[in-house]
Amino acid sequence: MQTLARESVSVIIPAAGQGTRMGTSTPKPFLPIKEKPILWYTLTRFLTNPLVSEIILVVTPAMWEDAETLAASLKSAIPVKIREGGKERQDSVWQGIQAATRGNSVLAVHDAVRPFFAPSVLHDGMQLLKTFHGAAAGVPVVHTIKKTEGQKITETVPRDSLVQIHTPQLFHASILKTVYEKAFSDNYYGTDECMLAERYGYKLAVIPDTPENIKITTPFDLQMAEILVKKYEFSYWPGT
């Protein structure tokens, strides 16, 4: 694997998700928790991490002004670049890849509405990139998983080898760029970066994460997020 430079992570945050499952017209990243948008919590987690050198925030045109206002309010020495997204998540991440500073050796892709990732995830992911092409945060599956046909249960899937994958997902920058170029050439769309890398035979690892790294997509998730913000506000977001 490649040698990694210090403080060279470009974080790409596709943030074009809508609030349809929330029953609101407000885009999910801008839904409030304690009077601050979810995206504020996510951005602040990365901006206080010494490994991060820049953030590329990919948004819809309708979100652009709010994104600029939020980025300016953070008053960070680490730049937050804003780019317009595409039709699919994969198109938006590609815009982020193209906007990343070329000298940065690692790209991390992260969901805008996951502010509760473990503090060690970026460091641990960087260590794994010494021997793997990419690494993704994840936790072991704890529930029993069944295959079904309609309502009919057809099979129990052994869970001892199953992992629930989260973000961030880290890759050597050159490898993620190559993976995306190949996927677009094949007109192939995956659900995350690991799915694309798997298709082309790259070696991937799991970064130990916690179940608290939820993706806030439903009203129940939002209620859980409010509890987690109260739990971690002084350690993750001092001064809030």
GIJO-V477371 format. One record per pair of residues at least 6 apart in sequence whose ideal C-beta (glycine too) atoms are under 8 Angstrom apart, sorted by the first residue. I is the first residue (numbers start at 1). J is the second residue. D is the distance in whole Angstrom. If there is no record, write none. Layout:
I:J:D, I:J:D
This chain:
1:129:6, 1:130:5, 1:131:6, 1:132:7, 1:133:7, 1:172:7, 2:105:7, 2:129:8, 2:172:5, 2:174:8, 4:105:5, 4:106:6, 4:126:6, 4:129:6, 4:130:7, 5:103:8, 5:104:8, 5:105:5, 6:51:8, 7:50:6, 7:51:6, 7:52:7, 7:53:5, 8:51:8, 8:53:6, 8:103:7, 8:104:5, 8:105:5, 8:106:6, 9:51:5, 9:52:5, 9:53:6, 9:104:7, 9:106:5, 9:107:8, 9:108:5, 9:122:7, 9:126:7, 9:170:8, 10:53:7, 10:54:5, 10:55:8, 10:56:6, 10:100:4, 10:101:6, 10:104:5, 10:106:7, 10:107:5, 10:108:7, 10:173:7, 11:46:5, 11:52:6, 11:54:7, 11:55:5, 11:56:7, 11:108:5, 11:109:8, 11:110:6, 11:168:7, 12:55:8, 12:56:5, 12:58:7, 12:93:6, 12:96:3, 12:97:7, 12:100:7, 12:107:6, 12:108:7, 12:109:5, 12:110:7, 13:39:8, 13:42:7, 13:43:8, 13:55:6, 13:56:7, 13:57:5, 13:58:7, 13:96:8, 13:109:8, 13:110:5, 13:111:8, 13:112:5, 14:58:5, 14:85:6, 14:89:5, 14:92:4, 14:93:5, 14:96:7, 14:109:7, 14:111:7, 14:112:7, 15:27:8, 15:29:5, 15:39:6, 15:57:6, 15:58:6, 15:59:5, 15:63:7, 15:67:7, 15:85:8, 15:112:4, 16:27:7, 16:58:7, 16:59:6, 16:60:5, 16:63:7, 16:85:4, 16:89:8, 16:92:6, 17:27:6, 17:28:4, 17:29:7, 17:112:7, 17:113:7, 17:217:8, 18:25:8, 18:27:6, 18:28:7, 19:25:7, 19:26:5, 19:27:6, 19:28:5, 19:31:6, 21:217:6, 21:218:5, 22:28:7, 22:31:6, 22:217:8, 22:218:7, 22:219:6, 22:222:7, 23:219:7, 24:31:7, 27:60:7, 27:62:8, 27:63:6, 28:38:7, 28:112:7, 28:113:5, 28:216:7, 28:217:7, 29:37:6, 29:38:6, 29:39:4, 29:42:8, 29:63:8, 29:112:4, 29:113:6, 30:37:4, 30:38:7, 30:39:6, 30:63:7, 30:66:6, 31:37:7, 31:38:6, 31:216:7, 31:222:7, 32:38:8, 33:41:7, 33:222:7, 33:225:6, 33:226:6, 33:229:5, 34:226:7, 34:229:6, 34:233:8, 34:240:7, 36:240:7, 37:70:7, 38:112:7, 38:113:5, 38:115:6, 38:216:6, 38:225:7, 39:57:8, 39:67:8, 39:70:6, 39:112:5, 39:113:8, 40:70:6, 40:74:8, 41:115:4, 41:229:7, 41:236:8, 41:237:7, 42:110:7, 42:112:6, 42:113:7, 42:114:7, 42:115:4, 43:55:6, 43:57:8, 43:70:7, 43:71:8, 43:74:6, 43:80:7, 44:74:7, 44:236:8, 44:237:6, 45:115:6, 45:117:7, 45:236:6, 45:237:8, 46:52:5, 46:55:6, 46:78:8, 46:110:8, 47:55:7, 47:74:6, 47:76:5, 47:78:5, 47:80:8, 49:122:6, 51:122:5, 51:123:7, 51:126:7, 52:78:6, 52:122:7, 53:78:7, 53:101:7, 53:104:6, 54:78:6, 54:79:5, 54:80:8, 54:81:7, 54:100:7, 54:101:6, 54:104:7, 55:78:7, 55:79:7, 55:80:5, 55:81:7, 56:80:8, 56:81:5, 56:82:8, 56:83:6, 56:95:8, 56:96:4, 56:99:5, 56:100:6, 57:67:6, 57:71:7, 57:80:6, 57:81:7, 57:82:5, 57:83:7, 57:112:8, 58:82:8, 58:83:5, 58:84:7, 58:85:4, 58:92:4, 58:93:7, 58:95:5, 58:96:5, 59:67:5, 59:82:6, 59:83:8, 59:84:7, 59:85:6, 60:84:7, 60:85:6, 61:84:6, 64:82:7, 64:84:7, 67:82:5, 68:82:6, 71:80:4, 71:82:6, 74:80:7, 81:99:5, 83:95:5, 83:96:6, 83:99:5, 84:95:7, 85:91:7, 85:92:3, 85:95:6, 86:92:5, 86:94:7, 86:95:6, 88:189:6, 90:180:8, 90:183:7, 90:189:5, 90:190:7, 90:196:8, 93:109:6, 93:180:7, 93:193:7, 94:180:5, 94:184:7, 96:109:7, 97:107:6, 97:176:6, 97:177:6, 97:180:6, 100:107:6, 100:173:7, 104:173:6, 105:172:7, 105:173:6, 106:126:7, 106:129:7, 106:170:6, 106:171:7, 106:172:7, 106:173:6, 107:170:7, 107:171:5, 107:172:8, 107:173:5, 107:176:5, 107:177:8, 108:122:7, 108:125:7, 108:168:4, 108:169:7, 108:170:5, 108:171:8, 109:167:6, 109:168:7, 109:169:5, 109:171:8, 109:176:8, 109:192:8, 109:193:5, 110:117:8, 110:167:4, 110:168:4, 110:169:8, 111:166:8, 111:167:5, 111:215:6, 113:215:6, 113:216:4, 113:217:7, 114:166:7, 114:167:6, 114:213:6, 114:214:7, 114:215:5, 114:216:7, 115:216:8, 115:225:8, 115:236:8, 116:210:8, 116:212:5, 116:213:5, 116:214:6, 116:225:7, 116:228:5, 116:232:7, 116:236:8, 117:137:6, 117:166:7, 117:167:7, 117:168:6, 117:209:6, 117:213:5, 118:137:7, 118:208:7, 118:209:5, 118:210:5, 118:213:7, 119:236:8, 120:208:8, 121:137:5, 121:168:6, 121:207:5, 121:209:6, 122:168:7, 122:170:7, 124:135:8, 124:207:5, 124:208:7, 125:135:5, 125:137:7, 125:168:7, 125:170:4, 125:207:5, 126:170:7, 128:135:4, 128:170:8, 128:205:4, 128:207:6, 129:135:6, 129:170:6, 129:171:8, 129:172:6, 131:205:8, 132:203:5, 132:204:6, 132:205:4, 133:171:7, 133:172:6, 133:175:5, 133:197:7, 133:202:4, 133:203:5, 133:204:7, 134:169:7, 134:170:6, 134:171:4, 134:172:7, 134:175:7, 134:176:7, 134:193:7, 134:194:7, 134:197:5, 134:202:6, 134:203:8, 134:204:5, 134:205:8, 135:169:7, 135:170:5, 135:171:8, 135:204:7, 135:205:4, 135:206:7, 135:207:5, 136:165:5, 136:166:7, 136:167:7, 136:168:8, 136:169:4, 136:170:8, 136:192:7, 136:193:7, 136:194:5, 136:204:7, 136:205:8, 136:206:6, 136:207:6, 137:165:7, 137:166:4, 137:167:6, 137:168:6, 137:169:7, 137:206:8, 137:207:5, 137:208:8, 137:209:4, 137:213:6, 138:163:4, 138:164:6, 138:165:5, 138:166:6, 138:206:4, 138:207:7, 138:208:8, 138:209:6, 139:163:7, 139:164:5, 139:166:7, 139:208:8, 139:209:5, 139:210:7, 139:211:5, 139:213:8, 140:159:8, 140:162:7, 140:163:6, 140:164:8, 141:159:5, 141:162:4, 141:163:7, 141:164:5, 142:159:8, 143:159:8, 144:156:7, 144:159:7, 145:156:7, 145:157:4, 145:159:6, 145:162:7, 146:153:5, 146:154:8, 146:155:7, 146:156:6, 146:157:7, 147:153:7, 147:154:5, 147:155:4, 147:156:8, 147:157:6, 148:154:6, 163:206:5, 165:192:7, 165:194:6, 165:206:8, 166:209:5, 166:213:5, 166:215:8, 167:192:8, 169:192:6, 169:193:5, 169:194:6, 170:207:8, 171:179:8, 171:193:6, 171:197:7, 175:197:7, 175:202:6, 176:193:6, 176:197:8, 178:200:8, 179:193:7, 179:196:5, 179:197:5, 179:200:6, 179:202:7, 180:196:7, 182:196:8, 182:199:8, 182:200:6, 183:189:7, 183:190:7, 183:196:5, 183:199:7, 183:200:8, 188:196:7, 188:199:7, 190:196:5, 190:199:7, 194:204:6, 197:204:6, 198:204:7, 212:228:6, 214:221:6, 214:224:6, 214:225:7, 214:228:8, 215:221:7, 216:222:6, 216:224:8, 216:225:5, 229:237:8, 229:240:8, 233:240:5
